[in-house]
Amino acid sequence: MRMPNPREVLELIERMRCISNDGERRALIDYLGAVDRPTVLSFLNAHGLNVCMGSDAALAAFASSDVLLRDGIGLQAVLPVLGRPAGLNMNGTDFIPLLLKSLAPRSVAIYGTATPWLDRARVVLEAATPHRYADLQHGFHPTEHYIAQARATRPDVILLAMGMPKQEEVATELKRALDHPVLIVNGGAIVDFLAGRFKRAPEAVQRSGLEWAFRLAQEPRRLFRRYCIGAFGFAWSTIRLRRAASLRTRGSGAAAPASTRISPRISQSTIRRSPIQKEL
């Protein structure tokens, strides 16, 4: 397996969409609600960055995303170091429920996690959103199964809940295989949160940027490697990316590229919790 060059990961980071205010967030929701082809929405957090730094296949899967958003405080700290704006924390746990609540009625398929969490999440979503959730598939099928299901049912939205990088790889294959307008959302643990399998941190903890610690306390065996050992990998990744950015800037004799969406002063506040999350 080829290890990506840091410059390639830097290019992925530079493709992230910076959302700096409520108006830009609203415009993004409007765009995602009017896609005319298979379109992939993904979220990049510190763990995702580590995955991309270590796997060419994972990097390619993330790079196939049409919209890539910043998720979490790890990237919030790194982006300014790389000359990029951090913008709002567009974490999927908050943004995906907001997106689903904001869209006009659609047919939604959920591929991922396991029963009974799929059924419990559907009950919550049907009560809080106007959509029809007709196709629920656990997250342990081969990719071909999800492609066949999506071709047969032709949903307007596909919510993937398989974890990184499997869901991004499945999303890439769905995007290639489908021929109808569909929004494919890489949701990670969102279905488990909605189903009540895992609890969200108290809002004060979320605002402090320590939700990762709350999650680690709930799932220490599964998340220790990601959050504790992964922190060292993330620090090393940051050093390598900063070096790559510096070398490129010196080589070109130009300043680091500016974001396509930079406001004079980027707010560091996070998205307010959606009504769906407040019900849990």
VEXZA-140088 format. One record per residue (C-alpha): residue number from 1; x, y, z. Coordinates in steps of 0.25 Angstrom, whole numbers, plus 2048, in hexadecimal, padded with zeros to 3 digits. Layout:
% VEXZA-140088
+------+-----+-----+-----+
: paro :   X :   Y :   Z :
+------+-----+-----+-----+
:  NUM :   X :   Y :   Z :
...
+------+-----+-----+-----+
//
This chain:
% VEXZA-140088
+------+-----+-----+-----+
: paro :   X :   Y :   Z :
+------+-----+-----+-----+
:    1 : 800 : 800 : 800 :
:    2 : 806 : 80D : 7FC :
:    3 : 807 : 818 : 806 :
:    4 : 802 : 826 : 801 :
:    5 : 80C : 831 : 800 :
:    6 : 808 : 83C : 80A :
:    7 : 807 : 846 : 7FE :
:    8 : 7FB : 83D : 7F9 :
:    9 : 7F4 : 83E : 807 :
:   10 : 7F7 : 84D : 807 :
:   11 : 7EF : 84E : 7FA :
:   12 : 7E3 : 847 : 800 :
:   13 : 7E3 : 850 : 80C :
:   14 : 7E3 : 85C : 802 :
:   15 : 7D7 : 857 : 7FB :
:   16 : 7CF : 857 : 808 :
:   17 : 7C4 : 861 : 808 :
:   18 : 7C5 : 86C : 813 :
:   19 : 7B7 : 86F : 818 :
:   20 : 7B9 : 87C : 820 :
:   21 : 7AB : 881 : 824 :
:   22 : 79C : 87D : 824 :
:   23 : 799 : 882 : 816 :
:   24 : 7A4 : 879 : 810 :
:   25 : 79F : 86D : 818 :
:   26 : 791 : 870 : 812 :
:   27 : 796 : 872 : 804 :
:   28 : 79D : 864 : 806 :
:   29 : 790 : 85D : 80A :
:   30 : 789 : 863 : 7FE :
:   31 : 794 : 85E : 7F5 :
:   32 : 793 : 850 : 7FB :
:   33 : 784 : 850 : 7FA :
:   34 : 785 : 852 : 7EB :
:   35 : 790 : 849 : 7E6 :
:   36 : 78E : 844 : 7D8 :
:   37 : 797 : 838 : 7D8 :
:   38 : 79E : 82F : 7E2 :
:   39 : 7A4 : 838 : 7EC :
:   40 : 7AD : 834 : 7F8 :
:   41 : 7AD : 83C : 805 :
:   42 : 7B8 : 839 : 80F :
:   43 : 7BE : 83E : 81C :
:   44 : 7CD : 83E : 81F :
:   45 : 7D2 : 83D : 82E :
:   46 : 7DF : 83A : 834 :
:   47 : 7DD : 82B : 833 :
:   48 : 7D9 : 82D : 824 :
:   49 : 7E6 : 835 : 822 :
:   50 : 7EE : 82A : 829 :
:   51 : 7E7 : 81F : 820 :
:   52 : 7EA : 828 : 813 :
:   53 : 7F9 : 829 : 817 :
:   54 : 7FA : 81A : 818 :
:   55 : 7F2 : 815 : 80D :
:   56 : 7F2 : 819 : 7FE :
:   57 : 7E5 : 812 : 7FC :
:   58 : 7DE : 81A : 808 :
:   59 : 7E4 : 827 : 802 :
:   60 : 7DE : 824 : 7F5 :
:   61 : 7D1 : 821 : 7FB :
:   62 : 7D0 : 82E : 802 :
:   63 : 7D5 : 835 : 7F6 :
:   64 : 7C9 : 830 : 7EE :
:   65 : 7C0 : 838 : 7F7 :
:   66 : 7B9 : 844 : 7F1 :
:   67 : 7B7 : 84B : 7FE :
:   68 : 7C1 : 849 : 809 :
:   69 : 7BF : 850 : 816 :
:   70 : 7C8 : 852 : 823 :
:   71 : 7C4 : 84A : 82F :
:   72 : 7C9 : 84C : 83D :
:   73 : 7D4 : 854 : 844 :
:   74 : 7E0 : 84D : 83F :
:   75 : 7DE : 853 : 831 :
:   76 : 7DA : 860 : 837 :
:   77 : 7E8 : 861 : 83D :
:   78 : 7F0 : 85B : 831 :
:   79 : 7E9 : 864 : 826 :
:   80 : 7EF : 871 : 82A :
:   81 : 7FC : 86B : 82B :
:   82 : 7FB : 867 : 81D :
:   83 : 7F6 : 875 : 819 :
:   84 : 7E8 : 871 : 818 :
:   85 : 7DB : 876 : 81F :
:   86 : 7D5 : 86D : 829 :
:   87 : 7C6 : 872 : 827 :
:   88 : 7BB : 86C : 82F :
:   89 : 7BC : 85E : 835 :
:   90 : 7B3 : 857 : 82B :
:   91 : 7B3 : 84A : 832 :
:   92 : 7AA : 83F : 82C :
:   93 : 7A3 : 83C : 839 :
:   94 : 79D : 84A : 839 :
:   95 : 79C : 84D : 82B :
:   96 : 796 : 841 : 825 :
:   97 : 789 : 841 : 82E :
:   98 : 788 : 850 : 82A :
:   99 : 78A : 84D : 81C :
:  100 : 77F : 842 : 81C :
:  101 : 775 : 84B : 824 :
:  102 : 777 : 856 : 81A :
:  103 : 775 : 84E : 80D :
:  104 : 768 : 84C : 806 :
:  105 : 762 : 83E : 807 :
:  106 : 76B : 834 : 801 :
:  107 : 76D : 825 : 801 :
:  108 : 779 : 822 : 80A :
:  109 : 781 : 815 : 80A :
:  110 : 78A : 812 : 816 :
:  111 : 795 : 808 : 814 :
:  112 : 79E : 805 : 821 :
:  113 : 79F : 801 : 82F :
:  114 : 796 : 7F6 : 834 :
:  115 : 788 : 7F2 : 839 :
:  116 : 781 : 7F6 : 842 :
:  117 : 788 : 804 : 840 :
:  118 : 783 : 805 : 832 :
:  119 : 775 : 803 : 836 :
:  120 : 776 : 80C : 842 :
:  121 : 77D : 817 : 83A :
:  122 : 772 : 817 : 830 :
:  123 : 767 : 819 : 83A :
:  124 : 76E : 825 : 83F :
:  125 : 771 : 82B : 831 :
:  126 : 762 : 828 : 82C :
:  127 : 75D : 830 : 838 :
:  128 : 766 : 83C : 836 :
:  129 : 768 : 83D : 827 :
:  130 : 75E : 83C : 81B :
:  131 : 765 : 831 : 814 :
:  132 : 762 : 822 : 811 :
:  133 : 76C : 818 : 816 :
:  134 : 769 : 80C : 80E :
:  135 : 777 : 805 : 80B :
:  136 : 77F : 801 : 818 :
:  137 : 78B : 7F8 : 816 :
:  138 : 795 : 7F4 : 820 :
:  139 : 7A4 : 7F8 : 81E :
:  140 : 7AA : 7EB : 81C :
:  141 : 7A6 : 7E8 : 80D :
:  142 : 7B0 : 7E8 : 802 :
:  143 : 7AF : 7F5 : 7FA :
:  144 : 7A8 : 7EE : 7EE :
:  145 : 79C : 7EC : 7F7 :
:  146 : 79A : 7FB : 7FA :
:  147 : 79C : 7FE : 7EB :
:  148 : 791 : 7F4 : 7E8 :
:  149 : 788 : 7F9 : 7F3 :
:  150 : 78A : 808 : 7EE :
:  151 : 787 : 804 : 7E0 :
:  152 : 77B : 7FD : 7E3 :
:  153 : 775 : 808 : 7ED :
:  154 : 77B : 814 : 7E7 :
:  155 : 77B : 81C : 7F4 :
:  156 : 77D : 82B : 7F4 :
:  157 : 786 : 82B : 800 :
:  158 : 78F : 820 : 805 :
:  159 : 795 : 821 : 813 :
:  160 : 7A1 : 818 : 815 :
:  161 : 7A5 : 814 : 824 :
:  162 : 7B0 : 80B : 822 :
:  163 : 7BC : 813 : 828 :
:  164 : 7C9 : 817 : 821 :
:  165 : 7CE : 814 : 817 :
:  166 : 7C4 : 809 : 813 :
:  167 : 7B8 : 813 : 811 :
:  168 : 7C1 : 81C : 808 :
:  169 : 7C5 : 811 : 800 :
:  170 : 7B6 : 80C : 7FF :
:  171 : 7B2 : 81A : 7FB :
:  172 : 7BC : 81B : 7F0 :
:  173 : 7B7 : 80E : 7EA :
:  174 : 7A8 : 812 : 7EB :
:  175 : 7AC : 81F : 7E4 :
:  176 : 7B2 : 818 : 7D9 :
:  177 : 7A7 : 80E : 7D7 :
:  178 : 79A : 816 : 7D9 :
:  179 : 794 : 81E : 7CE :
:  180 : 789 : 826 : 7D5 :
:  181 : 78A : 832 : 7DE :
:  182 : 78D : 82E : 7EC :
:  183 : 794 : 834 : 7F8 :
:  184 : 79E : 82A : 7FE :
:  185 : 7A1 : 82E : 80C :
:  186 : 7AD : 828 : 814 :
:  187 : 7A7 : 829 : 822 :
:  188 : 7B0 : 821 : 82B :
:  189 : 7AA : 81E : 839 :
:  190 : 79E : 827 : 836 :
:  191 : 794 : 81C : 835 :
:  192 : 799 : 816 : 843 :
:  193 : 797 : 824 : 849 :
:  194 : 789 : 825 : 844 :
:  195 : 785 : 817 : 849 :
:  196 : 78B : 81A : 857 :
:  197 : 796 : 810 : 856 :
:  198 : 7A0 : 81A : 85A :
:  199 : 79D : 827 : 861 :
:  200 : 7A1 : 835 : 85D :
:  201 : 7AA : 83D : 866 :
:  202 : 7A3 : 848 : 86E :
:  203 : 7A2 : 855 : 867 :
:  204 : 7AD : 85B : 870 :
:  205 : 7B6 : 850 : 86D :
:  206 : 7B3 : 851 : 85E :
:  207 : 7B6 : 860 : 85E :
:  208 : 7C3 : 85E : 865 :
:  209 : 7C8 : 855 : 85A :
:  210 : 7C9 : 849 : 863 :
:  211 : 7BE : 840 : 85E :
:  212 : 7C9 : 836 : 859 :
:  213 : 7CC : 834 : 868 :
:  214 : 7BE : 831 : 86B :
:  215 : 7BD : 827 : 860 :
:  216 : 7CA : 821 : 864 :
:  217 : 7C4 : 81F : 872 :
:  218 : 7B8 : 818 : 86C :
:  219 : 7C0 : 80F : 862 :
:  220 : 7CE : 80E : 868 :
:  221 : 7D2 : 800 : 861 :
:  222 : 7CE : 805 : 853 :
:  223 : 7D2 : 813 : 854 :
:  224 : 7DF : 813 : 85C :
:  225 : 7E7 : 810 : 84F :
:  226 : 7E0 : 81B : 847 :
:  227 : 7E1 : 826 : 852 :
:  228 : 7ED : 823 : 85A :
:  229 : 7F7 : 81C : 851 :
:  230 : 7F1 : 824 : 845 :
:  231 : 7F4 : 831 : 84C :
:  232 : 803 : 82E : 84A :
:  233 : 801 : 82A : 83B :
:  234 : 7F9 : 837 : 839 :
:  235 : 804 : 840 : 83F :
:  236 : 80E : 839 : 836 :
:  237 : 804 : 83B : 82A :
:  238 : 803 : 84A : 82D :
:  239 : 812 : 84B : 82D :
:  240 : 813 : 844 : 820 :
:  241 : 808 : 84C : 81A :
:  242 : 80E : 859 : 81F :
:  243 : 81B : 856 : 819 :
:  244 : 815 : 852 : 80B :
:  245 : 80D : 85F : 80B :
:  246 : 81A : 867 : 80E :
:  247 : 822 : 860 : 804 :
:  248 : 817 : 863 : 7F9 :
:  249 : 816 : 871 : 7FD :
:  250 : 825 : 873 : 7FC :
:  251 : 826 : 86C : 7EF :
:  252 : 81B : 874 : 7E8 :
:  253 : 81F : 881 : 7EF :
:  254 : 811 : 884 : 7F2 :
:  255 : 808 : 884 : 7FE :
:  256 : 800 : 878 : 803 :
:  257 : 7F3 : 877 : 7FA :
:  258 : 7E7 : 87E : 800 :
:  259 : 7DA : 877 : 803 :
:  260 : 7CF : 879 : 7F9 :
:  261 : 7C6 : 87E : 805 :
:  262 : 7CE : 886 : 80E :
:  263 : 7C7 : 891 : 817 :
:  264 : 7CF : 89C : 81E :
:  265 : 7CE : 896 : 82B :
:  266 : 7CA : 887 : 82C :
:  267 : 7C0 : 883 : 838 :
:  268 : 7C5 : 877 : 840 :
:  269 : 7B7 : 874 : 845 :
:  270 : 7B1 : 867 : 842 :
:  271 : 7A4 : 864 : 83C :
:  272 : 798 : 864 : 846 :
:  273 : 792 : 857 : 849 :
:  274 : 787 : 854 : 840 :
:  275 : 779 : 851 : 845 :
:  276 : 77B : 842 : 842 :
:  277 : 787 : 841 : 84B :
:  278 : 780 : 849 : 856 :
:  279 : 775 : 83E : 856 :
:  280 : 77F : 833 : 85A :
+------+-----+-----+-----+
//
